[in-house]
Amino acid sequence: MQNKPLYAGVDFGTSGCRLVLIDSDKHQVYSQQLRYSQPENQSPVIWWDALSRLLTSCPLAFKQRLQSIAIDGTSGTLLLTDKNGEPRSITLMYNDARAGKEANQIAQIAPSESGAQGGSSGLARLMWLLKQSSEKSHTHVLHQADWVMGKLSREFGYSDENNCLKLGYDSVNKQWPDWFEQLSIPLSLLPKVYQPATQVATIDLNISKLFNLPLDLVVVTGTTDSMAAFIATGANKIGQAVTSLGSTLAIKLISDTPLFTPKYGIYSHRLGNNWLVGGASNSGGAVLLKYFTPQQLTQMTPFLTPQQSTGLNYYPLSKQGERFPFADPEKKPVLTPRPSNDVIYFQAMLEGIAEIESQAYQRLSELGAPALSAVYSVGGGSKNTAWAQIRQKKLGVTLRIAKNTEAAYGVALLALQSMKSSIKK
């Protein structure tokens, strides 16, 4: 059916921007990516330029069928703007660590379970930006996804629960917390918070004309890039989880109740009527690349023997310190004795990371999360079938292939969900 409605998802990741269009059957019909020339120096100008180029190059026949659009962005990336969305500060990215003093101040006041705690705190970055601002023309604090949504609709000042978690939003009670007063945070700056997949605006008339977009195109609240990638996998039932086998080992499990244990780096994001609980270990693919090149790993993989354990109880870390499944800043890597055979050494590392993954899910269970029923794997390591066999033996549950791993696809599902919800109403 040529005139079938389409739904757009835009992912602003660490290295570039991707646009994905899906139909009402969740089939991807279009995808285009644009990499930033200088990913370490991002700004609203770069974001808007990337999206403008993607929207311009998108076929007109597809754009005319668009019903809704949703955006995801890197968690904790934010800036101050005036009422029209014009930047009134520099942009602090998700991995910017200059707000350490402010993070320590938050630690003295905020509850231990608050998402604003820790080095990745968006609230700490907001406090730092406010201290540096000499003018009072700022009206909004906006996350990356918030700013882009506002640019599309010319309406600024709204956000979603997932992006606002690290800004201190209480997603359990659905409010900004009272302890903000002790930090002198102006409540007027904070966005109005909605659940992801909420219709909040329609496309601005001038933006519609500029990119040949429908006048009734609905702008929908999105989420963070990691949440969007989770949604893309197809995991959607309590007890199902996603393990990301990237540079670090990150896990998220669908639960009917939230868990907040900052000691282990465990936080919860609302996902519809459920919660995503999880954390990230310092172990992962970065350890492998410290000892072997990608080419060596590829060459050795066919010689792995997952049915036969090496018996080497490694704890692979690239440097001292662990955060999850237990918190120990003094934890040292255990990668000895090293066998003379590199294939055995490689397999022992994979076994060690698989054991950490198993312990991580056990930790969540001990803290009250539901029993693990299935695991979807994403990230570069998910393509290693021998490692999958090692992991399945450790986990004792089915390992499933993710339907999709693109965050842009996941946030496009939110755009589709918003329209289905409005029809039901």
Secondary structure, DSSP 4 states (H G I P E B T S, - for coil): -TT--EEEEEEE-SSEEEEEEEETT--EEEEEEEE-SSTTS--HHHHHHHHHHHHHHS-HHHHTTEEEEEEEE-TT-EEEE-TT--B-SPPBPTT--TTHHHHHHHHHHS-TT-TT-STT-HHHHHHHHHHH-------EEEEHHHHHHHHHHT--SEEEHHHHGGGT-BTTTTB--GGGGGGT--GGGSPEEE-TT-EEEE--HHHHHHHT--TTPEEEEEEEHHHHHHHHHT--STTEEEEEESSSEEEEEEESS---BGGGTBEEEEETTEEEEEEEES-SHHHHHHHS-HHHHHHHGGG--TTS------B--SSS-B-SSS-BTTPPPB--SPPS-HHHHHHHHHHHHHHHHHHHHHHHHHTTPPPP-EEEEESGGGG-HHHHHHHHHHH-SEEEE-S---HHHHHHHHHHHHHHHHHH-
